[in-house]
Amino acid sequence: MKLINIKHPDEQVGFREAVLQGLGRDQGLFFPQKFQRLDNVPDLLEAPFVERSAAVLGHLVGDEIETAALEGMVSTAFDFPLECPALKPNERALELFHGPSLAFKDFGARFMARCLAEFHDGGPMTILTATSGDTGAAVAHAYHGQPGIDVVILYPKGKISPLQEKLFCTLGGNVRTIAVDSDFDTCQQLVKQSFEDPELKHGLGLNSANSINIARLLAQVCYYFEAAASVEDVERLVLSVPSGNFGNVTAGLIAHRIGLPYKRIIAATNINDTVPRFLASGQWDPNPTVATITNAMDISLPNNFPRVLALEAEHGVDLAGLLASVALSDEETRDALRALHDRGYLADPHSALAWRALDRSLQPDEEGVFLCTAHPAKFLEVIEETLDIKVELPGELEAVRDKPVLSRTIAGRMDALKGALLE
């Protein structure tokens, strides 16, 4: 598999090097130079999830990982269920939150951890990652206790839910957590700047487990095939995806590019609506990030959007015909939570927002699947306030609810982060 740096196409690497390096020169994202179409999609949709996922990832990665090794990596990474219950005959929820951190990020984080275990040469390695809520827990649990790998997770102080924070800020050991006194966009920029600092990059062996890392992104392609397998006619399938950093949507577009023939995909955002406005006007005009009840999507500078544009410019994906993007307010999201609860389904705010975007646009001859990206209990404060109910905690959250947070706080500046990293 050959990948290029989107900013500098002359920088070309294999999958192994892209995974180990994380980012290319000048903070450029690695992306496949070309995609080949799968020729057996109908057969794949009949296969079990893990078997199908190994085939999809083998198709994407090529011969850099032996088939038997890749099958073992996928089977141990995706060792938890995913479900796709029907809410009504033409609407389904793809539940991606049954992994150890109760969020969809477990798919990418756990597969990337298996890749690093396969590729790591034993030298120093520090996983530096920014999170707006769910990535932190997925990465922390994927690497906690793994010999030879240190983990540092940045998150915006006071801007994630308390239980999200407890799930990854109470582990200790080789996992360090840093609360940044700013927003997620600042955290993400600090990660990028760190990769441009030779002392940090080489001295600490920096890598990132954000969706900037190609291993995480490719792992997310797999569950779009599960959504397709759940409906009667994939060519009538409409997908709706809660969208912040746009890695999830990028993965969905890759699935389409390699042959999954769904009809269209909706990127559902909150009022941090850089992408919906861009698709409507052609003007890239980010506003300051605003805090909302869907905090994982409080992002005004989505890091993966250059990959979305590359899919159109370099790989022939028809964004105008395939991709729509809408923004919903907090009140609209609360209304969606209530409407779903009245139907007997409890969703977290991000998933409810995606459902509302789908429900508004779904036509009678279409089948819709919205991605449920986090367990509702991770946002129990919003849900209990909105629905006036008591949310029961799953065991994973009950176990950390009363543990002390081990994070330190820094200012949102590169010198502050560098000092913390070099201690």
TORVEX-713480 format. One record per residue (C-alpha): x, y, z; residue number from 1; residue in three letters. Coordinates in steps of 0.05 Angstrom, whole numbers, always signed. Last residue first. Layout:
<atoms>
ATOM | X | Y | Z | pos | code
ATOM | X | Y | Z | NUM | ala
...
</atoms>
This chain:
<atoms>
ATOM | X | Y | Z | pos | code
ATOM | +190 | +324 | +649 | 423 | glu
ATOM | +198 | +331 | +574 | 422 | leu
ATOM | +125 | +325 | +556 | 421 | leu
ATOM | +102 | +376 | +608 | 420 | ala
ATOM | +153 | +427 | +586 | 419 | gly
ATOM | +134 | +417 | +514 | 418 | lys
ATOM | +61 | +426 | +531 | 417 | leu
ATOM | +72 | +493 | +566 | 416 | ala
ATOM | +118 | +518 | +511 | 415 | asp
ATOM | +66 | +499 | +459 | 414 | met
ATOM | +11 | +541 | +490 | 413 | arg
ATOM | -59 | +524 | +514 | 412 | gly
ATOM | -43 | +533 | +587 | 411 | ala
ATOM | -32 | +469 | +627 | 410 | ile
ATOM | -73 | +427 | +675 | 409 | thr
ATOM | -52 | +361 | +707 | 408 | arg
ATOM | -95 | +299 | +703 | 407 | ser
ATOM | -102 | +244 | +755 | 406 | leu
ATOM | -178 | +247 | +764 | 405 | val
ATOM | -196 | +213 | +829 | 404 | pro
ATOM | -239 | +149 | +826 | 403 | lys
ATOM | -313 | +153 | +846 | 402 | asp
ATOM | -345 | +141 | +778 | 401 | arg
ATOM | -290 | +94 | +754 | 400 | val
ATOM | -321 | +25 | +766 | 399 | ala
ATOM | -392 | +49 | +754 | 398 | glu
ATOM | -370 | +72 | +685 | 397 | leu
ATOM | -345 | +4 | +660 | 396 | glu
ATOM | -402 | -32 | +697 | 395 | gly
ATOM | -456 | +3 | +658 | 394 | pro
ATOM | -489 | +62 | +693 | 393 | leu
ATOM | -565 | +65 | +699 | 392 | glu
ATOM | -595 | +130 | +675 | 391 | val
ATOM | -648 | +162 | +719 | 390 | lys
ATOM | -702 | +198 | +680 | 389 | ile
ATOM | -724 | +270 | +672 | 388 | asp
ATOM | -713 | +266 | +596 | 387 | leu
ATOM | -671 | +328 | +585 | 386 | thr
ATOM | -638 | +333 | +653 | 385 | glu
ATOM | -625 | +258 | +657 | 384 | glu
ATOM | -599 | +256 | +586 | 383 | ile
ATOM | -553 | +317 | +593 | 382 | val
ATOM | -523 | +292 | +659 | 381 | glu
ATOM | -521 | +220 | +635 | 380 | leu
ATOM | -474 | +235 | +578 | 379 | phe
ATOM | -429 | +174 | +583 | 378 | lys
ATOM | -492 | +135 | +601 | 377 | ala
ATOM | -517 | +141 | +529 | 376 | pro
ATOM | -462 | +95 | +503 | 375 | his
ATOM | -425 | +129 | +446 | 374 | ala
ATOM | -423 | +131 | +370 | 373 | thr
ATOM | -492 | +110 | +349 | 372 | cys
ATOM | -487 | +115 | +273 | 371 | leu
ATOM | -551 | +127 | +236 | 370 | phe
ATOM | -578 | +77 | +186 | 369 | val
ATOM | -632 | +95 | +136 | 368 | gly
ATOM | -669 | +56 | +83 | 367 | glu
ATOM | -698 | +95 | +24 | 366 | glu
ATOM | -763 | +90 | -16 | 365 | asp
ATOM | -803 | +131 | +33 | 364 | pro
ATOM | -750 | +187 | +33 | 363 | gln
ATOM | -703 | +201 | +91 | 362 | leu
ATOM | -687 | +275 | +99 | 361 | ser
ATOM | -715 | +294 | +167 | 360 | arg
ATOM | -704 | +226 | +198 | 359 | asp
ATOM | -631 | +225 | +180 | 358 | leu
ATOM | -613 | +293 | +210 | 357 | ala
ATOM | -655 | +274 | +272 | 356 | arg
ATOM | -618 | +207 | +278 | 355 | trp
ATOM | -550 | +241 | +274 | 354 | ala
ATOM | -570 | +289 | +330 | 353 | leu
ATOM | -595 | +230 | +372 | 352 | ala
ATOM | -528 | +196 | +362 | 351 | ser
ATOM | -490 | +256 | +387 | 350 | his
ATOM | -537 | +266 | +446 | 349 | pro
ATOM | -532 | +194 | +471 | 348 | asp
ATOM | -589 | +149 | +452 | 347 | ala
ATOM | -646 | +115 | +491 | 346 | leu
ATOM | -697 | +81 | +446 | 345 | tyr
ATOM | -769 | +68 | +466 | 344 | gly
ATOM | -803 | +110 | +414 | 343 | arg
ATOM | -816 | +165 | +465 | 342 | asp
ATOM | -742 | +161 | +480 | 341 | his
ATOM | -726 | +175 | +407 | 340 | leu
ATOM | -771 | +236 | +406 | 339 | ala
ATOM | -742 | +262 | +472 | 338 | arg
ATOM | -670 | +255 | +450 | 337 | leu
ATOM | -688 | +288 | +383 | 336 | ala
ATOM | -720 | +347 | +419 | 335 | asp
ATOM | -655 | +354 | +460 | 334 | arg
ATOM | -616 | +355 | +395 | 333 | thr
ATOM | -661 | +408 | +366 | 332 | glu
ATOM | -651 | +449 | +429 | 331 | glu
ATOM | -575 | +441 | +424 | 330 | asp
ATOM | -576 | +466 | +353 | 329 | ser
ATOM | -570 | +423 | +290 | 328 | leu
ATOM | -522 | +430 | +231 | 327 | ala
ATOM | -529 | +394 | +165 | 326 | val
ATOM | -480 | +362 | +117 | 325 | ser
ATOM | -494 | +326 | +52 | 324 | ala
ATOM | -447 | +279 | +16 | 323 | leu
ATOM | -460 | +235 | -45 | 322 | leu
ATOM | -482 | +277 | -104 | 321 | gly
ATOM | -440 | +339 | -90 | 320 | ala
ATOM | -383 | +297 | -62 | 319 | leu
ATOM | -375 | +257 | -126 | 318 | asp
ATOM | -315 | +214 | -108 | 317 | val
ATOM | -265 | +214 | -166 | 316 | gly
ATOM | -203 | +194 | -129 | 315 | his
ATOM | -156 | +254 | -133 | 314 | glu
ATOM | -200 | +315 | -127 | 313 | ala
ATOM | -261 | +284 | -94 | 312 | glu
ATOM | -226 | +237 | -46 | 311 | leu
ATOM | -174 | +291 | -35 | 310 | ala
ATOM | -229 | +338 | -10 | 309 | leu
ATOM | -251 | +287 | +43 | 308 | val
ATOM | -177 | +277 | +61 | 307 | arg
ATOM | -169 | +351 | +72 | 306 | pro
ATOM | -230 | +347 | +118 | 305 | phe
ATOM | -195 | +301 | +167 | 304 | asn
ATOM | -172 | +354 | +217 | 303 | asn
ATOM | -239 | +387 | +227 | 302 | pro
ATOM | -225 | +459 | +245 | 301 | leu
ATOM | -288 | +484 | +281 | 300 | ser
ATOM | -293 | +427 | +330 | 299 | ile
ATOM | -345 | +419 | +386 | 298 | asp
ATOM | -365 | +351 | +358 | 297 | met
ATOM | -345 | +310 | +419 | 296 | ala
ATOM | -381 | +362 | +461 | 295 | asn
ATOM | -452 | +346 | +437 | 294 | thr
ATOM | -483 | +387 | +493 | 293 | ile
ATOM | -451 | +448 | +463 | 292 | thr
ATOM | -389 | +492 | +472 | 291 | ala
ATOM | -375 | +540 | +415 | 290 | val
ATOM | -313 | +539 | +372 | 289 | thr
ATOM | -294 | +606 | +341 | 288 | pro
ATOM | -319 | +609 | +269 | 287 | asn
ATOM | -286 | +573 | +211 | 286 | pro
ATOM | -295 | +605 | +142 | 285 | asp
ATOM | -279 | +557 | +84 | 284 | trp
ATOM | -322 | +586 | +29 | 283 | gln
ATOM | -353 | +540 | -24 | 282 | gly
ATOM | -421 | +566 | -3 | 281 | ser
ATOM | -465 | +506 | +16 | 280 | ala
ATOM | -410 | +455 | +25 | 279 | leu
ATOM | -370 | +505 | +65 | 278 | phe
ATOM | -428 | +524 | +109 | 277 | arg
ATOM | -442 | +451 | +125 | 276 | pro
ATOM | -367 | +441 | +138 | 275 | val
ATOM | -355 | +499 | +186 | 274 | thr
ATOM | -417 | +484 | +227 | 273 | asp
ATOM | -398 | +487 | +300 | 272 | asn
ATOM | -473 | +492 | +312 | 271 | ile
ATOM | -476 | +416 | +317 | 270 | asn
ATOM | -457 | +370 | +261 | 269 | thr
ATOM | -490 | +315 | +220 | 268 | ala
ATOM | -449 | +290 | +161 | 267 | ala
ATOM | -502 | +256 | +117 | 266 | ile
ATOM | -484 | +199 | +70 | 265 | ile
ATOM | -515 | +179 | +4 | 264 | arg
ATOM | -540 | +120 | -38 | 263 | lys
ATOM | -498 | +62 | -13 | 262 | tyr
ATOM | -456 | +24 | -65 | 261 | pro
ATOM | -399 | -4 | -23 | 260 | leu
ATOM | -346 | -9 | -77 | 259 | gly
ATOM | -278 | +16 | -56 | 258 | ile
ATOM | -299 | +89 | -63 | 257 | arg
ATOM | -362 | +78 | -21 | 256 | his
ATOM | -322 | +50 | +37 | 255 | ala
ATOM | -273 | +108 | +29 | 254 | ile
ATOM | -331 | +156 | +37 | 253 | leu
ATOM | -352 | +122 | +101 | 252 | gly
ATOM | -281 | +126 | +128 | 251 | ala
ATOM | -279 | +201 | +112 | 250 | thr
ATOM | -346 | +209 | +148 | 249 | val
ATOM | -317 | +177 | +211 | 248 | asn
ATOM | -253 | +218 | +207 | 247 | gly
ATOM | -293 | +282 | +201 | 246 | phe
ATOM | -265 | +317 | +264 | 245 | asn
ATOM | -335 | +332 | +289 | 244 | gly
ATOM | -388 | +291 | +254 | 243 | ser
ATOM | -446 | +249 | +279 | 242 | pro
ATOM | -459 | +204 | +219 | 241 | val
ATOM | -522 | +192 | +179 | 240 | ser
ATOM | -523 | +138 | +126 | 239 | leu
ATOM | -574 | +130 | +70 | 238 | val
ATOM | -582 | +60 | +40 | 237 | leu
ATOM | -624 | +50 | -23 | 236 | arg
ATOM | -566 | +18 | -61 | 235 | glu
ATOM | -554 | -27 | +0 | 234 | val
ATOM | -621 | -61 | -9 | 233 | asp
ATOM | -650 | -102 | +48 | 232 | glu
ATOM | -611 | -69 | +104 | 231 | val
ATOM | -566 | -98 | +158 | 230 | ser
ATOM | -508 | -117 | +113 | 229 | ala
ATOM | -500 | -45 | +92 | 228 | ala
ATOM | -491 | -22 | +164 | 227 | ala
ATOM | -440 | -78 | +174 | 226 | glu
ATOM | -403 | -54 | +112 | 225 | phe
ATOM | -399 | +14 | +143 | 224 | tyr
ATOM | -368 | -20 | +203 | 223 | tyr
ATOM | -304 | -37 | +166 | 222 | cys
ATOM | -285 | +33 | +142 | 221 | val
ATOM | -269 | +52 | +214 | 220 | gln
ATOM | -207 | +8 | +214 | 219 | ala
ATOM | -179 | +49 | +156 | 218 | leu
ATOM | -181 | +114 | +197 | 217 | leu
ATOM | -147 | +85 | +257 | 216 | arg
ATOM | -90 | +56 | +217 | 215 | ala
ATOM | -82 | +121 | +177 | 214 | ile
ATOM | -64 | +163 | +237 | 213 | asn
ATOM | -97 | +231 | +231 | 212 | ile
ATOM | -155 | +195 | +264 | 211 | ser
ATOM | -121 | +210 | +330 | 210 | asn
ATOM | -73 | +157 | +355 | 209 | ala
ATOM | -11 | +200 | +346 | 208 | ser
ATOM | +62 | +181 | +345 | 207 | asn
ATOM | +122 | +213 | +378 | 206 | leu
ATOM | +187 | +175 | +388 | 205 | gly
ATOM | +203 | +215 | +450 | 204 | leu
ATOM | +271 | +243 | +427 | 203 | gly
ATOM | +253 | +240 | +354 | 202 | his
ATOM | +188 | +279 | +353 | 201 | lys
ATOM | +199 | +319 | +416 | 200 | leu
ATOM | +269 | +345 | +401 | 199 | glu
ATOM | +252 | +351 | +327 | 198 | pro
ATOM | +191 | +397 | +340 | 197 | asp
ATOM | +144 | +393 | +280 | 196 | glu
ATOM | +107 | +333 | +309 | 195 | phe
ATOM | +94 | +374 | +372 | 194 | ser
ATOM | +61 | +428 | +329 | 193 | gln
ATOM | +9 | +378 | +305 | 192 | lys
ATOM | -8 | +356 | +376 | 191 | val
ATOM | -13 | +428 | +398 | 190 | leu
ATOM | -61 | +442 | +340 | 189 | gln
ATOM | -107 | +386 | +363 | 188 | gln
ATOM | -108 | +413 | +434 | 187 | cys
ATOM | -122 | +483 | +408 | 186 | thr
ATOM | -180 | +457 | +365 | 185 | asp
ATOM | -206 | +421 | +427 | 184 | phe
ATOM | -215 | +485 | +467 | 183 | asp
ATOM | -173 | +521 | +519 | 182 | ser
ATOM | -142 | +509 | +588 | 181 | asp
ATOM | -112 | +442 | +567 | 180 | val
ATOM | -125 | +383 | +614 | 179 | ala
ATOM | -67 | +335 | +609 | 178 | ile
ATOM | -73 | +259 | +617 | 177 | thr
ATOM | -14 | +211 | +626 | 176 | arg
ATOM | -23 | +137 | +611 | 175 | val
ATOM | +38 | +92 | +625 | 174 | asn
ATOM | +14 | +79 | +696 | 173 | gly
ATOM | -45 | +123 | +712 | 172 | gly
ATOM | -115 | +97 | +696 | 171 | leu
ATOM | -161 | +152 | +726 | 170 | thr
ATOM | -161 | +202 | +669 | 169 | cys
ATOM | -189 | +154 | +616 | 168 | phe
ATOM | -259 | +135 | +639 | 167 | leu
ATOM | -263 | +191 | +690 | 166 | lys
ATOM | -262 | +245 | +637 | 165 | glu
ATOM | -318 | +214 | +597 | 164 | gln
ATOM | -356 | +208 | +662 | 163 | leu
ATOM | -348 | +282 | +677 | 162 | pro
ATOM | -370 | +302 | +607 | 161 | ser
ATOM | -320 | +339 | +564 | 160 | ile
ATOM | -309 | +414 | +561 | 159 | lys
ATOM | -282 | +429 | +630 | 158 | gly
ATOM | -210 | +428 | +608 | 157 | lys
ATOM | -201 | +414 | +535 | 156 | pro
ATOM | -166 | +347 | +526 | 155 | tyr
ATOM | -94 | +324 | +516 | 154 | leu
ATOM | -75 | +251 | +522 | 153 | ile
ATOM | -3 | +227 | +533 | 152 | val
ATOM | +11 | +153 | +524 | 151 | val
ATOM | +78 | +117 | +536 | 150 | asp
ATOM | +95 | +54 | +498 | 149 | ile
ATOM | +151 | +5 | +516 | 148 | gly
ATOM | +106 | -46 | +550 | 147 | pro
ATOM | +31 | -40 | +539 | 146 | gln
ATOM | +0 | -27 | +608 | 145 | gly
ATOM | -54 | +18 | +581 | 144 | his
ATOM | -49 | +20 | +504 | 143 | tyr
ATOM | -120 | +5 | +480 | 142 | ala
ATOM | -152 | +30 | +544 | 141 | his
ATOM | -120 | +99 | +539 | 140 | ala
ATOM | -134 | +103 | +464 | 139 | val
ATOM | -208 | +88 | +471 | 138 | ala
ATOM | -215 | +133 | +532 | 137 | ala
ATOM | -181 | +192 | +499 | 136 | gly
ATOM | -217 | +184 | +432 | 135 | thr
ATOM | -285 | +192 | +467 | 134 | asp
ATOM | -285 | +263 | +493 | 133 | gly
ATOM | -257 | +319 | +449 | 132 | ser
ATOM | -190 | +284 | +449 | 131 | thr
ATOM | -120 | +301 | +430 | 130 | ala
ATOM | -67 | +247 | +423 | 129 | thr
ATOM | +7 | +238 | +436 | 128 | leu
ATOM | +29 | +164 | +434 | 127 | ile
ATOM | +100 | +163 | +459 | 126 | thr
ATOM | +149 | +112 | +431 | 125 | met
ATOM | +221 | +98 | +449 | 124 | pro
ATOM | +253 | +41 | +409 | 123 | gly
ATOM | +228 | -31 | +410 | 122 | gly
ATOM | +220 | -39 | +335 | 121 | asp
ATOM | +145 | -28 | +335 | 120 | his
ATOM | +111 | -56 | +273 | 119 | phe
ATOM | +66 | -113 | +298 | 118 | glu
ATOM | +52 | -82 | +366 | 117 | ala
ATOM | +40 | -17 | +330 | 116 | leu
ATOM | -10 | -50 | +284 | 115 | cys
ATOM | -47 | -82 | +342 | 114 | arg
ATOM | -52 | -15 | +376 | 113 | ala
ATOM | -79 | +15 | +312 | 112 | met
ATOM | -133 | -38 | +310 | 111 | phe
ATOM | -152 | -23 | +382 | 110 | arg
ATOM | -155 | +52 | +372 | 109 | ala
ATOM | -195 | +48 | +307 | 108 | gly
ATOM | -250 | +1 | +331 | 107 | phe
ATOM | -251 | +29 | +403 | 106 | asp
ATOM | -266 | +99 | +375 | 105 | lys
ATOM | -339 | +78 | +367 | 104 | phe
ATOM | -351 | +89 | +441 | 103 | ala
ATOM | -363 | +51 | +505 | 102 | leu
ATOM | -289 | +50 | +526 | 101 | ser
ATOM | -286 | -26 | +529 | 100 | pro
ATOM | -327 | -39 | +466 | 99 | gly
ATOM | -403 | -40 | +460 | 98 | his
ATOM | -408 | +31 | +433 | 97 | phe
ATOM | -415 | +22 | +358 | 96 | leu
ATOM | -491 | +14 | +356 | 95 | glu
ATOM | -515 | +21 | +284 | 94 | leu
ATOM | -585 | +48 | +294 | 93 | ala
ATOM | -637 | +28 | +242 | 92 | arg
ATOM | -692 | +62 | +203 | 91 | glu
ATOM | -734 | +33 | +146 | 90 | asn
ATOM | -780 | -14 | +184 | 89 | pro
ATOM | -779 | +25 | +249 | 88 | lys
ATOM | -728 | +31 | +304 | 87 | leu
ATOM | -690 | -29 | +277 | 86 | ala
ATOM | -630 | -55 | +317 | 85 | pro
ATOM | -560 | -55 | +288 | 84 | cys
ATOM | -512 | -87 | +338 | 83 | glu
ATOM | -437 | -88 | +348 | 82 | leu
ATOM | -404 | -140 | +391 | 81 | pro
ATOM | -335 | -141 | +422 | 80 | phe
ATOM | -270 | -175 | +401 | 79 | asp
ATOM | -255 | -126 | +344 | 78 | phe
ATOM | -181 | -116 | +362 | 77 | ala
ATOM | -167 | -190 | +376 | 76 | thr
ATOM | -200 | -215 | +313 | 75 | ser
ATOM | -171 | -159 | +271 | 74 | val
ATOM | -100 | -172 | +293 | 73 | met
ATOM | -107 | -247 | +283 | 72 | gly
ATOM | -135 | -238 | +213 | 71 | glu
ATOM | -78 | -190 | +197 | 70 | leu
ATOM | -26 | -240 | +220 | 69 | ala
ATOM | -57 | -296 | +178 | 68 | ala
ATOM | -61 | -252 | +116 | 67 | thr
ATOM | +11 | -227 | +121 | 66 | glu
ATOM | +16 | -152 | +132 | 65 | ile
ATOM | +48 | -107 | +79 | 64 | glu
ATOM | +12 | -147 | +25 | 63 | asp
ATOM | -45 | -99 | +12 | 62 | gly
ATOM | -69 | -51 | +65 | 61 | val
ATOM | -137 | -34 | +34 | 60 | leu
ATOM | -156 | -104 | +10 | 59 | his
ATOM | -130 | -136 | +74 | 58 | gly
ATOM | -171 | -85 | +113 | 57 | leu
ATOM | -234 | -105 | +76 | 56 | val
ATOM | -219 | -180 | +82 | 55 | ala
ATOM | -204 | -175 | +156 | 54 | ala
ATOM | -268 | -135 | +165 | 53 | ser
ATOM | -309 | -188 | +130 | 52 | arg
ATOM | -282 | -244 | +175 | 51 | glu
ATOM | -293 | -201 | +237 | 50 | val
ATOM | -365 | -181 | +217 | 49 | phe
ATOM | -391 | -248 | +195 | 48 | pro
ATOM | -398 | -257 | +118 | 47 | ala
ATOM | -461 | -244 | +77 | 46 | glu
ATOM | -441 | -172 | +62 | 45 | leu
ATOM | -374 | -198 | +37 | 44 | leu
ATOM | -408 | -241 | -16 | 43 | asp
ATOM | -447 | -181 | -43 | 42 | pro
ATOM | -382 | -138 | -42 | 41 | val
ATOM | -341 | -187 | -83 | 40 | asn
ATOM | -302 | -145 | -133 | 39 | asp
ATOM | -273 | -95 | -84 | 38 | leu
ATOM | -251 | -31 | -119 | 37 | arg
ATOM | -178 | -10 | -118 | 36 | gln
ATOM | -159 | +56 | -86 | 35 | phe
ATOM | -100 | +100 | -104 | 34 | lys
ATOM | -46 | +142 | -71 | 33 | gln
ATOM | -74 | +124 | -3 | 32 | pro
ATOM | -73 | +182 | +47 | 31 | phe
ATOM | -21 | +209 | +95 | 30 | phe
ATOM | -38 | +276 | +127 | 29 | leu
ATOM | +11 | +333 | +124 | 28 | gly
ATOM | +37 | +366 | +187 | 27 | gln
ATOM | +92 | +401 | +147 | 26 | asp
ATOM | +123 | +334 | +130 | 25 | arg
ATOM | +81 | +273 | +143 | 24 | gly
ATOM | +41 | +254 | +204 | 23 | leu
ATOM | +33 | +189 | +242 | 22 | gly
ATOM | +104 | +164 | +232 | 21 | gln
ATOM | +94 | +92 | +256 | 20 | leu
ATOM | +28 | +83 | +219 | 19 | val
ATOM | +54 | +117 | +156 | 18 | ala
ATOM | +118 | +75 | +158 | 17 | glu
ATOM | +79 | +10 | +162 | 16 | arg
ATOM | +30 | +31 | +108 | 15 | phe
ATOM | +84 | +48 | +58 | 14 | gly
ATOM | +110 | +118 | +46 | 13 | val
ATOM | +109 | +173 | -6 | 12 | gln
ATOM | +132 | +245 | +4 | 11 | glu
ATOM | +129 | +275 | -66 | 10 | asp
ATOM | +55 | +288 | -54 | 9 | pro
ATOM | +71 | +344 | -4 | 8 | his
ATOM | +8 | +370 | +29 | 7 | lys
ATOM | -31 | +306 | +19 | 6 | ile
ATOM | +28 | +264 | +42 | 5 | asn
ATOM | +24 | +202 | -1 | 4 | ile
ATOM | +8 | +130 | +15 | 3 | leu
ATOM | +30 | +67 | -21 | 2 | lys
ATOM | +0 | +0 | +0 | 1 | met
</atoms>
